[in-house]
Amino acid sequence: MPAEWEPQAAVWLSWPHRHATWPGRFRAVPYAYAKFVAQISRFENVRINCATALQPRAKRLCVAAGAVMKQVAFYNHPTNDAWCRDHGPIFVKNDRTGEVALTHWHYNAWGDKYPPYDFDQAIPLRISQALRVRRFANDMVFEGGSIDVNGAGLLLTTEACLLHPNRNPHLTRKEIEEDLKACLGVTKVLWLGQGIVGDDTDGHVDDLTRFYKSDGLITVVESKRPDANYRALAENLERLQDFRTARGKKFDLVKLPMPRAMGFQRWRVPASYANFLIINGAVLVPTFRQKRSDAAACEIIGGCFPGREVVPIDCYDLIWGLGTLHCLSQQQPA
């Protein structure tokens, strides 16, 4: 599995249509999503899973948002929901021949939380047929947002998600590691602990910590001790400081602030700047209408990716579905 910063052929998305994902807030979502499409299309191809009946309005919204439509392609691939990072394929590449293929894991909507998911489970097969690329199927329950890779043998994940009994209760930690190594071409798995509050995926790593180079990690931290995320993020930071690269050196660690807590009454959404998306020539950063922390996050992330344009994307409406840019997308390597 190539690192996300390696050259890409396209970004895959799944057009949002499930109102229950954004209860009482769906009206603004297609407009915000179209703006996301438009920004990606400035830099590379966008390929969108979208049932035929939904395509006319989706295309109109993308045009109105300023998308470069010659870079946008719609595929008649019906979906249950919009989270392409998790139900979409995870692409792999042969370093010797350059062949790109895809892996197709079992998807159960994060522990059977949101049935039905039959259309979503079929998306990797549909994409392999559309692209005419090889598909490697695996019965392990697994989602793309639960991992991050450096393209040089290392994979980062969390115990909270991959070891959760609602995924693969029949598999041991070692067996899960071996499956990841065999199917994604990694040689070592690095384990963090818990995810952030409000994350209904049981702790996806793409809300916590990401590789920004082969020996560098950027991780969210919470400075306010009373905050519910403080302890878990502090413990993850301790683990990161103990991790070593393949050459036995410490990682270059960059700390990323958390946005101010967002939610309603006792319900909190998992807003995180770590959910950025790296594309050709740019890094798209989720923002949450918090002027000071949004600007700080963009500056820090931009410093990790010199030579790439930093593009802030307003995710205030999208986050009420409990995810943002990285959760919604899946890159296809060149």
MARLOZA-452010 format. One record per residue (C-alpha): z, x, y; chain; residue number from 1. Coordinates in nm, 2 decimals, padded with zeros to 4 digits. Example, Ala and Ser with C-alpha at 12.3 -4.5 7.8 and 13.67 -1.06 7.14 Angstrom:
2
<rec up="00.78" east="01.23" north="-00.45" unit="A" pos="1"/>
<rec up="00.71" east="01.37" north="-00.11" unit="A" pos="2"/>
This chain:
334
<rec up="00.00" east="00.00" north="00.00" unit="A" pos="1"/>
<rec up="-00.11" east="00.16" north="00.33" unit="A" pos="2"/>
<rec up="00.13" east="00.18" north="00.62" unit="A" pos="3"/>
<rec up="00.07" east="-00.09" north="00.88" unit="A" pos="4"/>
<rec up="-00.05" east="00.17" north="01.14" unit="A" pos="5"/>
<rec up="-00.34" east="00.28" north="00.93" unit="A" pos="6"/>
<rec up="-00.69" east="00.15" north="01.01" unit="A" pos="7"/>
<rec up="-00.73" east="-00.23" north="00.95" unit="A" pos="8"/>
<rec up="-01.03" east="-00.44" north="00.87" unit="A" pos="9"/>
<rec up="-00.87" east="-00.76" north="00.98" unit="A" pos="10"/>
<rec up="-00.54" east="-00.96" north="01.02" unit="A" pos="11"/>
<rec up="-00.50" east="-01.27" north="00.80" unit="A" pos="12"/>
<rec up="-00.32" east="-01.58" north="00.94" unit="A" pos="13"/>
<rec up="-00.26" east="-01.93" north="00.82" unit="A" pos="14"/>
<rec up="-00.30" east="-02.20" north="01.08" unit="A" pos="15"/>
<rec up="00.02" east="-02.40" north="01.15" unit="A" pos="16"/>
<rec up="00.02" east="-02.77" north="01.08" unit="A" pos="17"/>
<rec up="00.35" east="-02.85" north="00.91" unit="A" pos="18"/>
<rec up="00.56" east="-03.04" north="01.16" unit="A" pos="19"/>
<rec up="00.88" east="-03.01" north="00.96" unit="A" pos="20"/>
<rec up="00.87" east="-02.63" north="01.00" unit="A" pos="21"/>
<rec up="00.93" east="-02.68" north="01.37" unit="A" pos="22"/>
<rec up="01.14" east="-03.00" north="01.37" unit="A" pos="23"/>
<rec up="01.10" east="-03.18" north="01.70" unit="A" pos="24"/>
<rec up="00.92" east="-02.88" north="01.86" unit="A" pos="25"/>
<rec up="00.58" east="-02.86" north="01.69" unit="A" pos="26"/>
<rec up="00.38" east="-02.99" north="01.99" unit="A" pos="27"/>
<rec up="00.38" east="-02.64" north="02.16" unit="A" pos="28"/>
<rec up="00.32" east="-02.44" north="01.84" unit="A" pos="29"/>
<rec up="-00.06" east="-02.46" north="01.80" unit="A" pos="30"/>
<rec up="-00.11" east="-02.35" north="02.16" unit="A" pos="31"/>
<rec up="00.13" east="-02.06" north="02.12" unit="A" pos="32"/>
<rec up="-00.04" east="-01.97" north="01.80" unit="A" pos="33"/>
<rec up="-00.39" east="-01.97" north="01.96" unit="A" pos="34"/>
<rec up="-00.27" east="-01.72" north="02.22" unit="A" pos="35"/>
<rec up="-00.15" east="-01.50" north="01.93" unit="A" pos="36"/>
<rec up="-00.50" east="-01.53" north="01.77" unit="A" pos="37"/>
<rec up="-00.66" east="-01.44" north="02.11" unit="A" pos="38"/>
<rec up="-00.46" east="-01.12" north="02.15" unit="A" pos="39"/>
<rec up="-00.54" east="-01.00" north="01.80" unit="A" pos="40"/>
<rec up="-00.91" east="-01.08" north="01.85" unit="A" pos="41"/>
<rec up="-00.92" east="-00.84" north="02.14" unit="A" pos="42"/>
<rec up="-00.87" east="-00.55" north="01.90" unit="A" pos="43"/>
<rec up="-01.00" east="-00.65" north="01.55" unit="A" pos="44"/>
<rec up="-01.11" east="-00.93" north="01.32" unit="A" pos="45"/>
<rec up="-00.89" east="-01.24" north="01.26" unit="A" pos="46"/>
<rec up="-00.93" east="-01.43" north="00.94" unit="A" pos="47"/>
<rec up="-00.76" east="-01.77" north="00.93" unit="A" pos="48"/>
<rec up="-00.66" east="-01.98" north="00.63" unit="A" pos="49"/>
<rec up="-00.72" east="-02.33" north="00.75" unit="A" pos="50"/>
<rec up="-00.83" east="-02.65" north="00.58" unit="A" pos="51"/>
<rec up="-01.17" east="-02.78" north="00.70" unit="A" pos="52"/>
<rec up="-01.02" east="-03.09" north="00.86" unit="A" pos="53"/>
<rec up="-00.80" east="-02.88" north="01.09" unit="A" pos="54"/>
<rec up="-01.06" east="-02.63" north="01.20" unit="A" pos="55"/>
<rec up="-01.23" east="-02.81" north="01.49" unit="A" pos="56"/>
<rec up="-00.91" east="-02.84" north="01.69" unit="A" pos="57"/>
<rec up="-00.80" east="-02.50" north="01.59" unit="A" pos="58"/>
<rec up="-01.12" east="-02.35" north="01.72" unit="A" pos="59"/>
<rec up="-01.10" east="-02.54" north="02.04" unit="A" pos="60"/>
<rec up="-00.75" east="-02.41" north="02.10" unit="A" pos="61"/>
<rec up="-00.85" east="-02.05" north="02.03" unit="A" pos="62"/>
<rec up="-01.14" east="-02.08" north="02.27" unit="A" pos="63"/>
<rec up="-00.92" east="-02.22" north="02.54" unit="A" pos="64"/>
<rec up="-00.67" east="-01.93" north="02.48" unit="A" pos="65"/>
<rec up="-00.95" east="-01.68" north="02.54" unit="A" pos="66"/>
<rec up="-01.01" east="-01.56" north="02.19" unit="A" pos="67"/>
<rec up="-01.31" east="-01.34" north="02.12" unit="A" pos="68"/>
<rec up="-01.46" east="-01.59" north="01.88" unit="A" pos="69"/>
<rec up="-01.71" east="-01.36" north="01.72" unit="A" pos="70"/>
<rec up="-01.40" east="-01.18" north="01.59" unit="A" pos="71"/>
<rec up="-01.24" east="-01.50" north="01.45" unit="A" pos="72"/>
<rec up="-01.34" east="-01.65" north="01.11" unit="A" pos="73"/>
<rec up="-01.20" east="-01.96" north="00.96" unit="A" pos="74"/>
<rec up="-01.18" east="-02.01" north="00.58" unit="A" pos="75"/>
<rec up="-01.14" east="-02.34" north="00.40" unit="A" pos="76"/>
<rec up="-00.81" east="-02.24" north="00.24" unit="A" pos="77"/>
<rec up="-00.56" east="-02.52" north="00.26" unit="A" pos="78"/>
<rec up="-00.20" east="-02.42" north="00.30" unit="A" pos="79"/>
<rec up="00.14" east="-02.58" north="00.29" unit="A" pos="80"/>
<rec up="00.28" east="-02.37" north="00.57" unit="A" pos="81"/>
<rec up="00.20" east="-02.09" north="00.82" unit="A" pos="82"/>
<rec up="00.39" east="-01.78" north="00.69" unit="A" pos="83"/>
<rec up="00.10" east="-01.57" north="00.57" unit="A" pos="84"/>
<rec up="00.31" east="-01.25" north="00.55" unit="A" pos="85"/>
<rec up="00.49" east="-01.41" north="00.25" unit="A" pos="86"/>
<rec up="00.24" east="-01.63" north="00.08" unit="A" pos="87"/>
<rec up="-00.06" east="-01.41" north="00.16" unit="A" pos="88"/>
<rec up="-00.18" east="-01.12" north="-00.05" unit="A" pos="89"/>
<rec up="-00.04" east="-00.77" north="-00.02" unit="A" pos="90"/>
<rec up="-00.34" east="-00.54" north="00.01" unit="A" pos="91"/>
<rec up="-00.35" east="-00.20" north="-00.16" unit="A" pos="92"/>
<rec up="-00.60" east="00.08" north="-00.13" unit="A" pos="93"/>
<rec up="-00.72" east="00.36" north="-00.37" unit="A" pos="94"/>
<rec up="-00.67" east="00.68" north="-00.18" unit="A" pos="95"/>
<rec up="-00.94" east="00.85" north="-00.38" unit="A" pos="96"/>
<rec up="-01.22" east="00.60" north="-00.38" unit="A" pos="97"/>
<rec up="-01.13" east="00.39" north="-00.07" unit="A" pos="98"/>
<rec up="-01.15" east="00.07" north="-00.27" unit="A" pos="99"/>
<rec up="-00.93" east="-00.21" north="-00.12" unit="A" pos="100"/>
<rec up="-00.78" east="-00.46" north="-00.36" unit="A" pos="101"/>
<rec up="-00.50" east="-00.71" north="-00.34" unit="A" pos="102"/>
<rec up="-00.18" east="-00.79" north="-00.52" unit="A" pos="103"/>
<rec up="-00.08" east="-01.15" north="-00.60" unit="A" pos="104"/>
<rec up="00.29" east="-01.21" north="-00.65" unit="A" pos="105"/>
<rec up="00.47" east="-01.53" north="-00.74" unit="A" pos="106"/>
<rec up="00.57" east="-01.72" north="-00.43" unit="A" pos="107"/>
<rec up="00.85" east="-01.98" north="-00.44" unit="A" pos="108"/>
<rec up="00.91" east="-02.06" north="-00.07" unit="A" pos="109"/>
<rec up="01.22" east="-01.83" north="-00.05" unit="A" pos="110"/>
<rec up="01.41" east="-01.96" north="-00.34" unit="A" pos="111"/>
<rec up="01.25" east="-02.31" north="-00.36" unit="A" pos="112"/>
<rec up="01.38" east="-02.40" north="-00.02" unit="A" pos="113"/>
<rec up="01.07" east="-02.57" north="00.11" unit="A" pos="114"/>
<rec up="00.86" east="-02.74" north="-00.15" unit="A" pos="115"/>
<rec up="00.57" east="-02.80" north="-00.20" unit="A" pos="116"/>
<rec up="00.41" east="-02.46" north="-00.19" unit="A" pos="117"/>
<rec up="00.13" east="-02.49" north="-00.44" unit="A" pos="118"/>
<rec up="-00.15" east="-02.44" north="-00.18" unit="A" pos="119"/>
<rec up="00.04" east="-02.13" north="-00.04" unit="A" pos="120"/>
<rec up="00.08" east="-01.98" north="-00.39" unit="A" pos="121"/>
<rec up="-00.30" east="-02.00" north="-00.44" unit="A" pos="122"/>
<rec up="-00.39" east="-01.82" north="-00.11" unit="A" pos="123"/>
<rec up="-00.42" east="-01.46" north="-00.26" unit="A" pos="124"/>
<rec up="-00.66" east="-01.59" north="-00.53" unit="A" pos="125"/>
<rec up="-00.87" east="-01.77" north="-00.27" unit="A" pos="126"/>
<rec up="-00.88" east="-01.46" north="-00.05" unit="A" pos="127"/>
<rec up="-00.98" east="-01.24" north="-00.34" unit="A" pos="128"/>
<rec up="-01.26" east="-01.47" north="-00.42" unit="A" pos="129"/>
<rec up="-01.37" east="-01.49" north="-00.06" unit="A" pos="130"/>
<rec up="-01.37" east="-01.12" north="-00.01" unit="A" pos="131"/>
<rec up="-01.48" east="-01.04" north="-00.37" unit="A" pos="132"/>
<rec up="-01.21" east="-00.78" north="-00.41" unit="A" pos="133"/>
<rec up="-01.00" east="-00.71" north="-00.72" unit="A" pos="134"/>
<rec up="-00.68" east="-00.90" north="-00.76" unit="A" pos="135"/>
<rec up="-00.37" east="-00.77" north="-00.95" unit="A" pos="136"/>
<rec up="-00.14" east="-01.06" north="-01.04" unit="A" pos="137"/>
<rec up="00.23" east="-01.02" north="-01.09" unit="A" pos="138"/>
<rec up="00.49" east="-01.28" north="-01.20" unit="A" pos="139"/>
<rec up="00.77" east="-01.14" north="-01.00" unit="A" pos="140"/>
<rec up="00.89" east="-01.36" north="-00.71" unit="A" pos="141"/>
<rec up="00.82" east="-01.16" north="-00.40" unit="A" pos="142"/>
<rec up="00.73" east="-01.19" north="-00.03" unit="A" pos="143"/>
<rec up="00.56" east="-00.95" north="00.20" unit="A" pos="144"/>
<rec up="00.82" east="-00.98" north="00.47" unit="A" pos="145"/>
<rec up="01.09" east="-00.84" north="00.24" unit="A" pos="146"/>
<rec up="00.94" east="-00.49" north="00.25" unit="A" pos="147"/>
<rec up="00.80" east="-00.22" north="00.47" unit="A" pos="148"/>
<rec up="00.63" east="00.09" north="00.36" unit="A" pos="149"/>
<rec up="00.55" east="00.43" north="00.52" unit="A" pos="150"/>
<rec up="00.22" east="00.48" north="00.33" unit="A" pos="151"/>
<rec up="00.36" east="00.81" north="00.19" unit="A" pos="152"/>
<rec up="00.56" east="00.68" north="-00.11" unit="A" pos="153"/>
<rec up="00.86" east="00.51" north="00.06" unit="A" pos="154"/>
<rec up="00.94" east="00.14" north="00.06" unit="A" pos="155"/>
<rec up="01.22" east="-00.02" north="00.26" unit="A" pos="156"/>
<rec up="01.39" east="-00.35" north="00.15" unit="A" pos="157"/>
<rec up="01.72" east="-00.54" north="00.14" unit="A" pos="158"/>
<rec up="01.96" east="-00.62" north="-00.14" unit="A" pos="159"/>
<rec up="02.03" east="-00.96" north="00.02" unit="A" pos="160"/>
<rec up="01.67" east="-01.07" north="-00.05" unit="A" pos="161"/>
<rec up="01.53" east="-00.88" north="-00.35" unit="A" pos="162"/>
<rec up="01.85" east="-00.91" north="-00.55" unit="A" pos="163"/>
<rec up="01.92" east="-01.28" north="-00.46" unit="A" pos="164"/>
<rec up="01.95" east="-01.50" north="-00.77" unit="A" pos="165"/>
<rec up="01.70" east="-01.75" north="-00.63" unit="A" pos="166"/>
<rec up="01.42" east="-01.49" north="-00.68" unit="A" pos="167"/>
<rec up="01.43" east="-01.30" north="-01.00" unit="A" pos="168"/>
<rec up="01.77" east="-01.36" north="-01.18" unit="A" pos="169"/>
<rec up="01.62" east="-01.22" north="-01.50" unit="A" pos="170"/>
<rec up="01.54" east="-00.88" north="-01.35" unit="A" pos="171"/>
<rec up="01.77" east="-00.59" north="-01.29" unit="A" pos="172"/>
<rec up="01.76" east="-00.38" north="-00.97" unit="A" pos="173"/>
<rec up="01.59" east="-00.10" north="-01.17" unit="A" pos="174"/>
<rec up="01.33" east="-00.33" north="-01.31" unit="A" pos="175"/>
<rec up="01.25" east="-00.47" north="-00.96" unit="A" pos="176"/>
<rec up="01.21" east="-00.11" north="-00.84" unit="A" pos="177"/>
<rec up="00.98" east="-00.02" north="-01.12" unit="A" pos="178"/>
<rec up="00.76" east="-00.32" north="-01.05" unit="A" pos="179"/>
<rec up="00.73" east="-00.23" north="-00.69" unit="A" pos="180"/>
<rec up="00.65" east="00.13" north="-00.77" unit="A" pos="181"/>
<rec up="00.38" east="00.03" north="-01.03" unit="A" pos="182"/>
<rec up="00.21" east="-00.23" north="-00.82" unit="A" pos="183"/>
<rec up="00.23" east="-00.09" north="-00.46" unit="A" pos="184"/>
<rec up="00.20" east="00.28" north="-00.54" unit="A" pos="185"/>
<rec up="00.54" east="00.38" north="-00.40" unit="A" pos="186"/>
<rec up="00.77" east="00.64" north="-00.54" unit="A" pos="187"/>
<rec up="01.11" east="00.56" north="-00.39" unit="A" pos="188"/>
<rec up="01.28" east="00.24" north="-00.28" unit="A" pos="189"/>
<rec up="01.53" east="00.25" north="00.01" unit="A" pos="190"/>
<rec up="01.79" east="-00.04" north="00.01" unit="A" pos="191"/>
<rec up="01.95" east="-00.19" north="00.31" unit="A" pos="192"/>
<rec up="02.22" east="-00.46" north="00.29" unit="A" pos="193"/>
<rec up="02.23" east="-00.79" north="00.47" unit="A" pos="194"/>
<rec up="01.98" east="-00.96" north="00.70" unit="A" pos="195"/>
<rec up="02.04" east="-01.13" north="01.04" unit="A" pos="196"/>
<rec up="02.20" east="-01.46" north="01.10" unit="A" pos="197"/>
<rec up="01.97" east="-01.76" north="01.08" unit="A" pos="198"/>
<rec up="01.71" east="-01.59" north="00.85" unit="A" pos="199"/>
<rec up="01.63" east="-01.85" north="00.59" unit="A" pos="200"/>
<rec up="01.44" east="-01.59" north="00.39" unit="A" pos="201"/>
<rec up="01.77" east="-01.44" north="00.27" unit="A" pos="202"/>
<rec up="01.73" east="-01.12" north="00.47" unit="A" pos="203"/>
<rec up="01.38" east="-01.00" north="00.51" unit="A" pos="204"/>
<rec up="01.36" east="-00.64" north="00.63" unit="A" pos="205"/>
<rec up="01.09" east="-00.71" north="00.89" unit="A" pos="206"/>
<rec up="01.36" east="-00.87" north="01.11" unit="A" pos="207"/>
<rec up="01.58" east="-00.55" north="01.07" unit="A" pos="208"/>
<rec up="01.41" east="-00.22" north="01.03" unit="A" pos="209"/>
<rec up="01.06" east="-00.09" north="01.03" unit="A" pos="210"/>
<rec up="00.88" east="00.24" north="00.97" unit="A" pos="211"/>
<rec up="00.70" east="00.36" north="01.29" unit="A" pos="212"/>
<rec up="00.58" east="00.68" north="01.13" unit="A" pos="213"/>
<rec up="00.62" east="00.84" north="00.79" unit="A" pos="214"/>
<rec up="00.95" east="01.00" north="00.88" unit="A" pos="215"/>
<rec up="01.07" east="00.76" north="01.15" unit="A" pos="216"/>
<rec up="01.25" east="00.42" north="01.15" unit="A" pos="217"/>
<rec up="01.31" east="00.17" north="01.43" unit="A" pos="218"/>
<rec up="01.61" east="-00.06" north="01.37" unit="A" pos="219"/>
<rec up="01.78" east="-00.34" north="01.55" unit="A" pos="220"/>
<rec up="02.14" east="-00.30" north="01.66" unit="A" pos="221"/>
<rec up="02.39" east="-00.54" north="01.82" unit="A" pos="222"/>
<rec up="02.61" east="-00.40" north="02.09" unit="A" pos="223"/>
<rec up="02.84" east="-00.70" north="02.12" unit="A" pos="224"/>
<rec up="03.12" east="-00.68" north="01.86" unit="A" pos="225"/>
<rec up="03.20" east="-01.06" north="01.86" unit="A" pos="226"/>
<rec up="02.83" east="-01.13" north="01.77" unit="A" pos="227"/>
<rec up="02.78" east="-01.26" north="01.41" unit="A" pos="228"/>
<rec up="02.52" east="-00.99" north="01.35" unit="A" pos="229"/>
<rec up="02.73" east="-00.69" north="01.47" unit="A" pos="230"/>
<rec up="02.89" east="-00.60" north="01.13" unit="A" pos="231"/>
<rec up="02.58" east="-00.63" north="00.91" unit="A" pos="232"/>
<rec up="02.36" east="-00.43" north="01.16" unit="A" pos="233"/>
<rec up="02.63" east="-00.16" north="01.19" unit="A" pos="234"/>
<rec up="02.65" east="-00.13" north="00.81" unit="A" pos="235"/>
<rec up="02.27" east="-00.11" north="00.79" unit="A" pos="236"/>
<rec up="02.26" east="00.16" north="01.05" unit="A" pos="237"/>
<rec up="02.51" east="00.37" north="00.85" unit="A" pos="238"/>
<rec up="02.28" east="00.34" north="00.55" unit="A" pos="239"/>
<rec up="01.98" east="00.45" north="00.75" unit="A" pos="240"/>
<rec up="02.17" east="00.76" north="00.87" unit="A" pos="241"/>
<rec up="02.22" east="00.85" north="00.51" unit="A" pos="242"/>
<rec up="01.86" east="00.80" north="00.40" unit="A" pos="243"/>
<rec up="01.64" east="01.10" north="00.35" unit="A" pos="244"/>
<rec up="01.26" east="01.15" north="00.36" unit="A" pos="245"/>
<rec up="01.07" east="01.28" north="00.06" unit="A" pos="246"/>
<rec up="01.13" east="01.63" north="00.19" unit="A" pos="247"/>
<rec up="01.50" east="01.57" north="00.21" unit="A" pos="248"/>
<rec up="01.53" east="01.55" north="00.59" unit="A" pos="249"/>
<rec up="01.69" east="01.28" north="00.80" unit="A" pos="250"/>
<rec up="01.47" east="01.01" north="00.95" unit="A" pos="251"/>
<rec up="01.40" east="01.00" north="01.32" unit="A" pos="252"/>
<rec up="01.60" east="00.68" north="01.41" unit="A" pos="253"/>
<rec up="01.52" east="00.46" north="01.71" unit="A" pos="254"/>
<rec up="01.76" east="00.18" north="01.80" unit="A" pos="255"/>
<rec up="01.62" east="-00.15" north="01.92" unit="A" pos="256"/>
<rec up="01.84" east="-00.41" north="02.10" unit="A" pos="257"/>
<rec up="01.87" east="-00.76" north="01.98" unit="A" pos="258"/>
<rec up="01.78" east="-01.05" north="02.21" unit="A" pos="259"/>
<rec up="02.05" east="-01.28" north="02.33" unit="A" pos="260"/>
<rec up="02.15" east="-01.53" north="02.06" unit="A" pos="261"/>
<rec up="01.92" east="-01.84" north="02.06" unit="A" pos="262"/>
<rec up="02.00" east="-02.16" north="01.89" unit="A" pos="263"/>
<rec up="02.13" east="-02.52" north="01.92" unit="A" pos="264"/>
<rec up="02.50" east="-02.59" north="01.87" unit="A" pos="265"/>
<rec up="02.59" east="-02.41" north="01.55" unit="A" pos="266"/>
<rec up="02.23" east="-02.35" north="01.44" unit="A" pos="267"/>
<rec up="02.10" east="-02.00" north="01.53" unit="A" pos="268"/>
<rec up="01.74" east="-01.88" north="01.50" unit="A" pos="269"/>
<rec up="01.66" east="-01.53" north="01.37" unit="A" pos="270"/>
<rec up="01.51" east="-01.39" north="01.69" unit="A" pos="271"/>
<rec up="01.43" east="-01.02" north="01.65" unit="A" pos="272"/>
<rec up="01.22" east="-00.76" north="01.83" unit="A" pos="273"/>
<rec up="01.17" east="-00.59" north="01.49" unit="A" pos="274"/>
<rec up="00.92" east="-00.86" north="01.40" unit="A" pos="275"/>
<rec up="00.64" east="-00.68" north="01.59" unit="A" pos="276"/>
<rec up="00.29" east="-00.65" north="01.45" unit="A" pos="277"/>
<rec up="00.09" east="-00.32" north="01.45" unit="A" pos="278"/>
<rec up="-00.29" east="-00.36" north="01.48" unit="A" pos="279"/>
<rec up="-00.58" east="-00.13" north="01.56" unit="A" pos="280"/>
<rec up="-00.51" east="00.01" north="01.90" unit="A" pos="281"/>
<rec up="-00.21" east="-00.21" north="01.98" unit="A" pos="282"/>
<rec up="00.13" east="-00.32" north="01.89" unit="A" pos="283"/>
<rec up="00.21" east="-00.69" north="01.95" unit="A" pos="284"/>
<rec up="00.58" east="-00.75" north="02.04" unit="A" pos="285"/>
<rec up="00.76" east="-01.08" north="02.02" unit="A" pos="286"/>
<rec up="00.94" east="-01.18" north="02.34" unit="A" pos="287"/>
<rec up="01.18" east="-01.46" north="02.40" unit="A" pos="288"/>
<rec up="01.19" east="-01.53" north="02.77" unit="A" pos="289"/>
<rec up="01.47" east="-01.29" north="02.82" unit="A" pos="290"/>
<rec up="01.33" east="-01.08" north="03.10" unit="A" pos="291"/>
<rec up="01.56" east="-00.77" north="03.08" unit="A" pos="292"/>
<rec up="01.58" east="-00.74" north="02.70" unit="A" pos="293"/>
<rec up="01.22" east="-00.83" north="02.65" unit="A" pos="294"/>
<rec up="01.11" east="-00.55" north="02.88" unit="A" pos="295"/>
<rec up="01.35" east="-00.30" north="02.72" unit="A" pos="296"/>
<rec up="01.22" east="-00.38" north="02.37" unit="A" pos="297"/>
<rec up="00.86" east="-00.34" north="02.48" unit="A" pos="298"/>
<rec up="00.94" east="00.00" north="02.63" unit="A" pos="299"/>
<rec up="01.12" east="00.12" north="02.32" unit="A" pos="300"/>
<rec up="00.86" east="00.00" north="02.08" unit="A" pos="301"/>
<rec up="00.58" east="00.14" north="02.30" unit="A" pos="302"/>
<rec up="00.75" east="00.48" north="02.29" unit="A" pos="303"/>
<rec up="00.72" east="00.47" north="01.91" unit="A" pos="304"/>
<rec up="00.35" east="00.41" north="01.92" unit="A" pos="305"/>
<rec up="00.19" east="00.64" north="02.18" unit="A" pos="306"/>
<rec up="-00.18" east="00.56" north="02.23" unit="A" pos="307"/>
<rec up="-00.14" east="00.20" north="02.15" unit="A" pos="308"/>
<rec up="-00.14" east="-00.08" north="02.40" unit="A" pos="309"/>
<rec up="00.19" east="-00.28" north="02.40" unit="A" pos="310"/>
<rec up="00.11" east="-00.65" north="02.41" unit="A" pos="311"/>
<rec up="00.41" east="-00.88" north="02.47" unit="A" pos="312"/>
<rec up="00.36" east="-01.22" north="02.30" unit="A" pos="313"/>
<rec up="00.58" east="-01.52" north="02.41" unit="A" pos="314"/>
<rec up="00.74" east="-01.64" north="02.09" unit="A" pos="315"/>
<rec up="00.99" east="-01.88" north="02.24" unit="A" pos="316"/>
<rec up="00.82" east="-02.18" north="02.08" unit="A" pos="317"/>
<rec up="00.73" east="-02.00" north="01.75" unit="A" pos="318"/>
<rec up="01.08" east="-01.87" north="01.67" unit="A" pos="319"/>
<rec up="01.21" east="-02.23" north="01.62" unit="A" pos="320"/>
<rec up="01.02" east="-02.22" north="01.30" unit="A" pos="321"/>
<rec up="01.25" east="-01.92" north="01.20" unit="A" pos="322"/>
<rec up="00.99" east="-01.64" north="01.23" unit="A" pos="323"/>
<rec up="00.74" east="-01.48" north="01.47" unit="A" pos="324"/>
<rec up="00.45" east="-01.24" north="01.47" unit="A" pos="325"/>
<rec up="00.50" east="-01.03" north="01.16" unit="A" pos="326"/>
<rec up="00.61" east="-01.33" north="00.95" unit="A" pos="327"/>
<rec up="00.29" east="-01.51" north="01.05" unit="A" pos="328"/>
<rec up="00.04" east="-01.24" north="00.97" unit="A" pos="329"/>
<rec up="-00.08" east="-01.01" north="00.69" unit="A" pos="330"/>
<rec up="-00.30" east="-00.70" north="00.76" unit="A" pos="331"/>
<rec up="-00.60" east="-00.61" north="00.55" unit="A" pos="332"/>
<rec up="-00.66" east="-00.23" north="00.54" unit="A" pos="333"/>
<rec up="-01.00" east="-00.09" north="00.63" unit="A" pos="334"/>
